[in-house]
Amino acid sequence: MPSTTATARPMTVEVDGATIAATLRGDGPLIALHAAPMDSRSFEGLAEVLAADWTVLTADPRGVARSTVVDRTAHVTPDQRAADLAAVLQEVDAGPATVVGSSGGAVSALALAATRPELLEVVVAHEPPLCVLLPDARDLRVGTEEMVRRFTAGDREGYWRLFLDQANIFVPDEVFAGVFGQEPEGRDAEDEAFGVENMLVETSFWEPPLDRLRSCGVPIVVGIGEESTSELCDRTSRRLAEELGLGPTMFPGGHIGFTDHPDAFASVLRAVGRSGRND
């Protein structure tokens, strides 16, 4: 279905220690798109496509972009982000939602399923980086802590090189220079630092309550990008699906396929979203 130009309706919700900025588009069943540490701008293209037949909610995680946080030195856990998203869903008050989380946002969505299943129709966890589930989790923890050490020591390039190496994502030198060679400025720099220093370890090594996820009554879809084969998030997602007794669902593109292929990504979401609804 072609995309539409939907009117964006901004809103804010006060939560414990933060203000969450969100946007609604379209009309119909509620679908929430959630990333972390990325802000909601990464979902704008997909949101426009889905707004043709959904009410689409996008929100910035606490401390990122338009969402503020009282203490920018405090670490942010997936459970805290889940509580924030629950507060936004309750404020919207449009019934149970399909929640689509990607990367760290997928971990938040799983935490929400474990704690507030009554707010949910379906959860789509697209490439959650749950390193804790892997047999080499200890080595990955050491590597992740070294990433943070490099970043806080001012070695941003070293951080990104180790991040990509551990994620098993190959980036040619010329592409690396174009994407990571220029230091971010202003709020973008603050948000990058907040994500690395306050969210990365907490997200990657969150212990998913597997028994609760199996019994919560919410259909869970574990999504993997078709182009993510052999990458870290392919491994973590397949392991999660195995633990939950599920087969993974393939989505177009790679880790950010929703940005690169919004129309095709939306087609898969429509199929898996409606499979959990009674309309």
Salt bridges, closest charged atoms under 4 A:
ASP39 OD2 - ARG41 NH2 2.71
GLU48 OE2 - ARG25 NE 3.27
ASP53 OD2 - ARG270 NE 3.09
ASP53 OD2 - ARG274 NH2 3.19
ASP60 OD2 - ARG66 NE 2.79
ASP84 OD2 - ARG62 NE 2.68
GLU118 OE2 - ARG116 NE 2.48
GLU127 OE1 - HIS255 ND1 2.63
ASP136 OD1 - ARG235 NH2 2.74
GLU145 OE2 - ARG141 NE 2.86
GLU146 OE2 - ARG149 NH2 2.80
GLU146 OE2 - ARG150 NE 3.09
GLU157 OE2 - ARG161 NE 2.99
ASP188 OD1 - ARG41 NH2 3.47
ASP191 OD1 - ARG72 NH2 3.65
ASP191 OD1 - ARG187 NE 2.71
GLU192 OE1 - ARG156 NE 2.66
GLU202 OE2 - HIS75 ND1 2.78
ASP211 OD1 - ARG214 NH1 2.51
ASP234 OD1 - ARG238 NE 3.16
GLU242 OE2 - ARG239 NH1 3.17
GLU243 OE1 - ARG214 NH2 3.38
GLU243 OE2 - ARG239 NH2 2.87
ASP279 OD2 - ARG277 NH2 2.48
